[in-house]
Structures are given as structure tokens and as C-alpha cells.
């Protein structure tokens, strides 16, 4: 086993302090005010991995980023505030879970005049990050690009996210893989002859990694991509508990509190009935992720403390058990999913794993995409190239059953209502 040599990072020329006698061309000025980077690839050099990487040009080509964005905090915040969205319209299905809870599955609505996808089109399941959903810009860009490339993108919105109704006193958890397991089984039954692929960001990537590790070679998913995975949640939580990264902690804590307040009566009733000892007052005023998890998540899932929950929810211990080709894309300057949390030895020890490590990107940023800093993230092209390569290699190489319905699970069902959701 060995790591493939990291591609060298090159820097643009320094910005001149001399006053020019004539205006420089825009392209020249842009090059002076940008830096150029390349990803570092860490994997076992197996024939399959080398074949897949050869079909992913974005993983070996340089990308440029304006100097002001060459900072993980700046790029993270810039992407969250200023990235344009393609205005995807979704058709939504509500999937009932065994406990009565709901998970939303959003499918891109076929625009007028566009031919619908064939029933055998490859399906791409997408899992957004913590409190995120199908309306987020990075999700919309992936949906838009995947549909244009012939994939059928389906977004799994976790309980309570993306304006979902909450019908039981239970939110999503980074530790619980039950909901994704049922969604995967449901999709396989909807499209039994389609290649099934999956990608997840941040908390969604952590859940996807845990699911893949638990399922091993029993999963119907053929290949996956995981981006900005926190991997080691205690380490990432500690990082977000001080310094500038507290800003993200407060922001995500505010989002969790907002979701809770919309459904507080469910949890208050459960606490009053003595079903579970939810700390409802603490949840209603929680200003950080850990304060919310201490009040709600640890109680729901039976953990003695937040520390115990974060240790159990971490996916770093699962990477060695992943049995399908999986591309992990991480940024060295990610202020949330910090690079120290990446289980490099575990990933390198698994021939099914490829780690692409970028010098920049922040958290869900990657503003060096071909559409410019306001357009689709650089990672959007990477994911599409990866799954396009998987499509070509899978029938020849994987030796995995690519289709067929799974036994129907009667503990869940599709809600009778289907809604259309317009995202601006």
C-alpha cells in the first residue's frame, strides 16, 4: 500500500506594487490576484482506482481561486452567502418511518418540454449537511448537474429539515442509520434495474459513511462520494467550541433551535408524560450544537452525555468496512470538518477508498469551479466525473448485483400525498 504522490501546488506570481503606466488586460489582472492549486490523492494504486482516477480530470487538473478566498473561513462564509442557485423545482414524496416519523424524498421535477428520464437511469441519492436540505445551493447545483448528465437525483431530507413536518418527538441523528437504510431500500424497490449511487455532505456524509460501513457488501449502493465529512466528531466539536469557529457553532445551534421551536409541543408532551426526559427549556434557548444535543438528541437515543453521543456517531471507525468504491473529498482548511479528524491510515488501508485532499475549499465552499466563484462549486464537477466513471467501470469490474428489487419492508410506506416544492 502506498499513497499516490501529491500533485504539486503552484502559486501565481506576486502582485506588483508598482503603478502601471497602462491598464493591464483583465485576464492578466485576474491571474495576478489568484492562486492555483491541485488536489492531493491518497489511495492504494489498484488497477480499478487508477482507472477511475484517469476518468476524473478535475482531480488532477489545477484550479484557481482569488486571493481573498484563499482562507477557509472566508471561503466558507462567501459560498454560504453569495453562491447563486439554479432554481430547481422538486416533486416531494413523504416516506413514513416505523415510529411514525417522516422523511422527505425530493426529486427534480421534469421541466416542460424536457423528455423524462428512462426508468433505468442511474439514481443518485443525495444527503445534505446538518440542518440542510434540498434548497441549499450546493445541493441544487449537484441536482442540476446530475440531471443534465443523465442521472436521477433524489434528495433525502432528514427529519425536521427542509420545512418537513415532524410527527413524532424525534429528530435526525448523526448516529442513527435506520432512516437512510429504509430510504435506500425504498429507492431500490422504485428503480430495481437502475444503478444506485449516493453522495453526502458534512453530517450527511458522516451518516452515509456509517451506513456503508455497517452494511458492508450487503448494500445495494454501487459507489459513493463523501464530502466535508467530520469523521471524528469529538475533535470537530472541540474545534468549534473556541475561536472564530464558534460562529459556525452558534449558527448551526440557532438553526437546530429554530427547527425545535416549530415542533416543541411534541417534545413537551413527551416530557410531561414521562416518556423521555427532554430538557425542553434548554432546547428552546440552545445557542450551540452541543447544548441542543444535550437537551434532545442524547435523550432520544439514550446516551449518557454529549461526549458519548459524539464518540458513537463518528464515522472514522467505519471507513475500513466500506466495501464499495467511495471518493472522500476533504479540504485542508475546512474550519468545521478539520483535517486532523481525517482517518488517513484507515482510508489508505481500504482499497475501496480514495481520498482527494484540496489545499482550499473551506466547508462546503470550493469556489474554484469552472463557473466562477458565484457558480457551482468545484466539487460539483468532481462528483459528476466520479459517478460517470463508475457507470463505465461498474458493469466490468465490480462483480456486484446492479439491479433487482429488495424484499419489501412493510414497516414503512409512501405517504399518499405528493407535493411540488419550488426553490428560488
BATI-211920 format. One record per residue (C-alpha): y, z, x. Coordinates in steps of 0.001 Angstrom, whole numbers. Layout:
REC        v        w        u
REC        Y        Z        X
...
END
This chain:
REC        v        w        u
REC        0        0        0
REC     3492     -754     1177
REC     6976    -1264     -158
REC     8295    -4767      -61
REC    11294    -4950     2294
REC    14529    -4088      515
REC    16839    -7014      226
REC    19913    -6506     2346
REC    23184    -5568      731
REC    26139    -7714     1809
REC    29765    -6785     1498
REC    32638    -9107      726
REC    35494    -9419     3198
REC    38090    -6632     3188
REC    41176    -7024     1065
REC    44096    -8222     3198
REC    47214    -6066     3243
REC    49393    -8985     4408
REC    51667   -10596     1847
REC    50548   -14211     1417
REC    53118   -16967     1543
REC    51457   -18798    -1335
REC    49260   -17785    -4227
REC    45546   -17697    -3407
REC    43154   -19510    -5730
REC    41707   -17297    -8460
REC    38197   -17732    -7078
REC    39328   -16551    -3640
REC    41102   -13520    -5047
REC    38028   -12656    -7109
REC    35809   -12757    -4023
REC    38229   -10534    -2121
REC    38213    -7971    -4890
REC    34444    -7859    -5346
REC    31360    -6693    -3527
REC    27972    -8359    -3504
REC    24676    -6511    -3843
REC    20948    -7184    -4088
REC    18206    -5106    -5693
REC    15575    -3354    -3620
REC    11992    -3986    -4778
REC     9353    -1291    -4259
REC     5790    -2142    -5258
REC     2331    -2929    -3998
REC     2271    -6582    -2844
REC     -639    -7621    -5035
REC    -1034   -11295    -5960
REC      -59   -10547    -9531
REC     3056    -8604    -8582
REC     4168   -11275    -6125
REC     3583   -13983    -8737
REC     5587   -12104   -11367
REC     8433   -11373    -8950
REC     8605   -15030    -7939
REC     9358   -15835   -11585
REC    12217   -13301   -11771
REC    15067   -14841    -9751
REC    17564   -12138   -10743
REC    15521    -9603    -8771
REC    16073   -11492    -5511
REC    19497   -13064    -6077
REC    22757   -11289    -5221
REC    25109   -10133    -7935
REC    28820    -9380    -7658
REC    30825    -6513    -9035
REC    34600    -5918    -8958
REC    35542    -3164    -6538
REC    36870     -787    -9228
REC    33443     -825   -10901
REC    31519       -9    -7709
REC    31262     3603    -8809
REC    28544     4918   -11092
REC    30870     6937   -13297
REC    33407     4135   -13668
REC    30780     1507   -14474
REC    29018     3776   -16990
REC    32202     4538   -18893
REC    33567      995   -18665
REC    30397     -501   -20160
REC    30309     2067   -22958
REC    33929     1440   -23930
REC    34605    -2230   -23236
REC    31394    -4262   -23357
REC    31554    -6900   -26089
REC    28770    -7137   -28645
REC    27240   -10324   -30093
REC    27428    -9057   -33698
REC    23718    -9009   -34517
REC    22663    -8741   -38171
REC    19447    -6825   -38850
REC    16866    -6537   -41576
REC    15673    -2934   -41706
REC    12307    -1524   -42664
REC    11770     2199   -43125
REC     8439     3466   -41849
REC     7117     6738   -43300
REC     5555     9136   -40799
REC     2705    11534   -41714
REC     5071    14514   -42115
REC     7335    12558   -44495
REC     9899    11646   -41860
REC    11348     8165   -41471
REC    11688     5789   -38541
REC    13690     2568   -38890
REC    12453     -725   -37509
REC    15302    -3233   -37255
REC    14510    -6944   -36956
REC    17141    -9572   -36212
REC    17938   -11444   -39409
REC    17443   -15197   -39015
REC    20864   -16875   -39335
REC    21330   -19639   -41887
REC    20229   -22982   -40512
REC    18008   -21471   -37816
REC    14275   -22031   -38046
REC    12295   -18799   -38410
REC    10019   -17787   -35563
REC     6338   -18668   -35901
REC     4084   -15710   -36797
REC     2536   -15882   -33315
REC     5854   -15466   -31465
REC     5679   -12669   -28854
REC     7013    -9374   -30182
REC     9404    -7276   -28085
REC     9700    -3646   -29185
REC    12972    -2042   -28019
REC    13605     1716   -27709
REC    17280     2737   -27304
REC    18507     5798   -25434
REC    19287     9319   -26657
REC    21210     9193   -29980
REC    21442     5396   -29564
REC    20298     2686   -31924
REC    20266     -988   -32766
REC    24068    -1085   -32970
REC    24587     -236   -29282
REC    25969    -3075   -27166
REC    23180    -3150   -24572
REC    20585    -3242   -27377
REC    22378    -6017   -29250
REC    22605    -8147   -26114
REC    18884    -7716   -25470
REC    18088    -8597   -29082
REC    20352   -11650   -28966
REC    18945   -12895   -25669
REC    15332   -12226   -26612
REC    15635   -14141   -29873
REC    17211   -17096   -28066
REC    14267   -17079   -25646
REC    11715   -17224   -28460
REC    10771   -13545   -28678
REC    10726   -11482   -31881
REC    12830    -8388   -31015
REC    12235    -5249   -33084
REC    14352    -2129   -32508
REC    12781     1271   -33102
REC    15473     3695   -34243
REC    14349     7284   -33734
REC    14617     9853   -36496
REC    18229    10540   -37424
REC    19732     7798   -35256
REC    21493     4601   -36319
REC    22585     6110   -39662
REC    18984     6831   -40622
REC    18288     9283   -43444
REC    16468    12414   -42280
REC    13917    13556   -44871
REC    12232    16423   -43009
REC    13582    19209   -40754
REC    12555    17354   -37618
REC    14475    15136   -35213
REC    13183    12928   -32411
REC    11947    14453   -29183
REC    11536    13166   -25641
REC     8161    14943   -25585
REC     6633    13611   -28807
REC     4985    10189   -28604
REC     3481    10283   -32098
REC     6156     8142   -33728
REC     6016     5330   -31157
REC     2223     5366   -31322
REC     2345     4724   -35078
REC     5092     2112   -34759
REC     3063      221   -32152
REC        4      292   -34417
REC     2095     -898   -37354
REC     3571    -3817   -35381
REC      153    -4844   -34156
REC    -1013    -4995   -37773
REC     2044    -7005   -38811
REC     1590    -9541   -35996
REC    -2080    -9368   -34933
REC    -2014   -12642   -32977
REC     1209   -12018   -31058
REC     1693   -10799   -27517
REC     3125    -7271   -27831
REC     5724    -6204   -25252
REC     8024    -3180   -25057
REC    11224    -2116   -23309
REC    13072     1184   -23368
REC    16325     2562   -22005
REC    17073     6096   -20854
REC    15398     8558   -23263
REC    13658     5621   -24955
REC    12341     4562   -21559
REC    11090     8078   -20896
REC     9222     8111   -24206
REC     7791     4649   -23567
REC     6571     5696   -20104
REC     4932     8816   -21515
REC     3238     6788   -24260
REC     1930     4203   -21778
REC      597     6933   -19509
REC    -1127     8719   -22378
REC    -2662     5564   -23821
REC    -3767     4028   -20522
REC    -5632      773   -21037
REC    -6091     1528   -24757
REC    -2539      465   -25620
REC    -2114    -2896   -27391
REC     1090    -3394   -25393
REC      560    -6073   -22736
REC     3535    -5272   -20491
REC     6686    -3172   -20458
REC    10134    -2738   -18929
REC    11768      666   -18484
REC    15447     1069   -17582
REC    17535     4105   -16586
REC    14580     6457   -17093
REC    15498    10110   -16374
REC    11848    10719   -15266
REC    12412    14334   -14145
REC    14353    15912   -16988
REC    14923    19345   -15393
REC    16538    17643   -12381
REC    18686    15366   -14545
REC    19677    18272   -16781
REC    20752    20297   -13757
REC    22852    17371   -12533
REC    24563    17066   -15920
REC    25384    20760   -16014
REC    28215    20637   -13487
REC    30940    18442   -12093
REC    32055    15182   -13668
REC    28611    14613   -15207
REC    29391    17412   -17653
REC    31389    14757   -19510
REC    28157    12964   -20457
REC    26539    16240   -21427
REC    29405    17055   -23749
REC    29483    13569   -25222
REC    25744    13476   -25956
REC    25860    17065   -27229
REC    28620    16024   -29620
REC    26501    13112   -30868
REC    23500    15391   -31446
REC    25701    17886   -33280
REC    27131    15119   -35465
REC    23639    13928   -36417
REC    22603    17508   -37168
REC    25603    18264   -39389
REC    24756    15307   -41629
REC    21359    16877   -42321
REC    21992    20582   -41739
REC    20800    21708   -45230
REC    17229    20627   -44395
REC    17130    22869   -41324
REC    18980    25724   -43011
REC    16480    25690   -45866
REC    13535    25691   -43466
REC    15033    28623   -41550
REC    15798    30546   -44738
REC    12236    30047   -45982
REC    10883    31423   -42728
REC     9119    28155   -41874
REC    10756    27781   -38455
REC    13359    29953   -36754
REC    16024    27303   -36299
REC    19287    28563   -34806
REC    21410    26730   -37326
REC    24761    28260   -36373
REC    24177    27354   -32730
REC    23179    23807   -33642
REC    26310    23370   -35759
REC    28525    24263   -32807
REC    26408    22923   -29911
REC    28555    21346   -27213
REC    25774    20369   -24790
REC    22344    18764   -24981
REC    20586    21957   -23886
REC    22405    24073   -26483
REC    21194    21706   -29200
REC    17664    21532   -27807
REC    17503    25326   -27622
REC    18582    25603   -31252
REC    16477    22809   -32778
REC    14118    20837   -30527
REC    12304    23721   -28829
REC    11818    25394   -32206
REC    10430    22249   -33841
REC     7924    21584   -31089
REC     7013    25174   -30238
REC     8428    25587   -26736
REC     9413    28996   -25420
REC    12505    27650   -23674
REC    14536    24570   -22944
REC    13152    24584   -19394
REC     9588    24448   -20721
REC    10501    21592   -23069
REC    12194    19510   -20358
REC     9256    20003   -17987
REC     6782    18900   -20666
REC     8920    15922   -21713
REC     9330    14471   -18199
REC     7581    11159   -17611
REC     7363    11346   -13809
REC     3822    12691   -14044
REC     2752     9805   -16313
REC     3648     6840   -14108
REC      340     6904   -12255
REC    -1604     6463   -15501
REC      304     3379   -16716
REC    -2268      585   -16964
REC     -121    -2402   -17925
REC     2396    -4268   -15737
REC     5644    -2339   -16023
REC     9007    -3092   -14448
REC    11124       15   -13800
REC    14809     -749   -13230
REC    16987     2074   -11898
REC    20485     2318   -10385
REC    21076     4389    -7259
REC    24452     5551    -8574
REC    23245     6467   -12089
REC    25080     9722   -12937
REC    22577    10675   -15670
REC    19153     9383   -14584
REC    19769    10380   -10982
REC    17909     8569    -8215
REC    16421    11826    -6901
REC    14366    12012   -10091
REC    12629     8674    -9465
REC     8939     9291    -8609
REC     8828     6684    -5853
REC     5462     7688    -4448
REC     3893     7747    -7897
REC     5281     4302    -8701
REC     4259     2850    -5347
REC      783     4293    -5805
REC      292     2400    -9077
REC     -388    -1348    -8625
REC      843    -1925   -12189
REC     4340     -625   -11410
REC     7296    -2474    -9907
REC    10464     -532    -9130
REC    13712    -2507    -8922
REC    16440     -289    -7483
REC    20028    -1521    -7625
REC    22845      -53    -5494
REC    25155      -79    -8539
REC    24774      -50   -12307
REC    25633     3463   -13393
REC    23876     4489   -16586
REC    23313     1553   -18937
REC    26102     -298   -17160
REC    25050    -3123   -14820
REC    28293    -5017   -15385
REC    27458    -7656   -12763
REC    25786   -10000   -15242
REC    26294   -13762   -15340
REC    28547   -13426   -18427
REC    31065   -11266   -16596
REC    31910    -7601   -16807
REC    32522    -7695   -20563
REC    29359    -9621   -21416
REC    25633    -8991   -21378
REC    24510    -6588   -18643
REC    22803    -7888   -15507
REC    19627    -6137   -16651
REC    19505    -8335   -19754
REC    18513   -11375   -17700
REC    16084    -9316   -15635
REC    14182    -8138   -18700
REC    14009   -11642   -20190
REC    12800   -13139   -16908
REC    10186   -10409   -16603
REC     8731   -10941   -20050
REC     8902   -14729   -19734
REC     6853   -14376   -16553
REC     4427   -12062   -18353
REC     3961   -14716   -21050
REC     2895   -17248   -18427
REC      667   -14952   -16413
REC     -900   -12821   -19160
REC    -3480   -15306   -20517
REC    -4734   -15992   -16993
REC    -4596   -12645   -15305
REC    -4644    -9567   -17433
REC    -8093    -9670   -18972
REC    -6620    -7738   -21898
REC    -7183    -8409   -25571
REC    -3962   -10186   -26586
REC    -4362   -10001   -30331
REC    -6183    -8702   -33334
REC    -5238    -6082   -35859
REC    -5878    -2416   -35213
REC    -7634     -186   -37749
REC    -5133      559   -40465
REC    -3698     4059   -40240
REC    -3347     5330   -43776
REC    -1202     8294   -42711
REC     1929     6155   -42677
REC     3299     3264   -44679
REC     6253      938   -45005
REC     8913     2069   -47433
REC     9300     -291   -50348
REC    12986     -850   -49686
REC    14267    -3282   -47079
REC    17954    -3191   -46249
REC    20228    -5547   -44359
REC    22379    -3963   -41729
REC    25432    -5752   -40372
REC    26587    -4717   -36907
REC    30056    -5788   -35878
END
